[in-house]
């Protein structure tokens, strides 16, 4: 088995785009870790489609506009952000780099971009918060022990978290065949430290999935309503892929939605997130902010998501590739590239600020129905 290369201490001049980090990252982690970090569910069709769908969308350019005093700033839940780009919640980041989430938050802070911390982070939430010089959100999986879940919420509140992101699309783990074929297992010293003290869910021998505690104790809409009552933090649901669920989420009192298919890591065969975004944006009709993740590798992809109804996007694999290649410097560079490309796209389409980006900025023929 090939030994991973040493992490980069400076970025090669040949790195011109986010995609250039992919090969650099793959060379610097073990094959098993790469299967976990980069793989998708089953045949990985959805994971690939997330990226391919952006290429089918074409931009409409407007010329000779006054673009002076332009900017990429936006506001979400009372917090002004430098750009509508956030780091998505990614578990076990020590698989990519020894410092894990501490390197990520350093890179995010350097670029003044917000970061969403995973429940399954390999560094404690409070430790990440102490190092952060940028807004943090916390991604929550509702655990079978609801009291433990509430304690996680209280920890997030005490740490100064700005918003609570509840992942609702993964009551079970995806069938990730690439990991299975590699025989991946977590190395010693890497664990979901925020879940220490959680009593394991009991399993009965011979049970079917539908009768297992994973399902019988899985979250329902009632849990979202209970969370809404339990915290004053903005409550955002991650994993919304239909207009029907968007409507039900609003009825439950949530403050925002994230259109997400979990990066194609849970259920293969779903459409790309950018393809379902217009449906959800139409259903929401501006009542709450909508964010999107899945497949973003270019600032132009960010622009396309904003044009079709997103208020901001989250990037996952893109920053993980930077982290795996070069730690905090790689994370910061990935964000710098995306931000620079977004600025260039806005200038070349005649958009002075985020508010100027609209459905008219996209040639709709690129969307499937």
Secondary structure, 3 states (H helix, E strand, C coil): CCCCCCCCCCCCCCCCCCCHHHHHHHCCCCHHHHHHHHCCCCCCHHHHHHHHHHHCCEECCCCCCCCCCCCCCEEECCEEECCCEEECCCCCHHHCCCCCHHHHHHHHHHHCCCEEECCCCCCCHHHHHHHCCCCEEEEECCCCCHHHHHHHHHHHHHCCCCEEEEECCCCCCCCCHHHHHHCCCCCCCCCCHHHCCCCCCCCCCCCCHHHCHHHHCCCCHHHHHHHHHHCCCEEEEEEECCHHHHHHHHHCCCCEEEECCHHHCCCCCCCCHHHHHHHHHHHHCCCCEEEEECCCCCHHHHHHHHHCCCCEEEECHHHHHHHHHHHHHHHHHHHHHHHHHHHHHHHHCCCCCHHHCCHHHEEHHHCCC
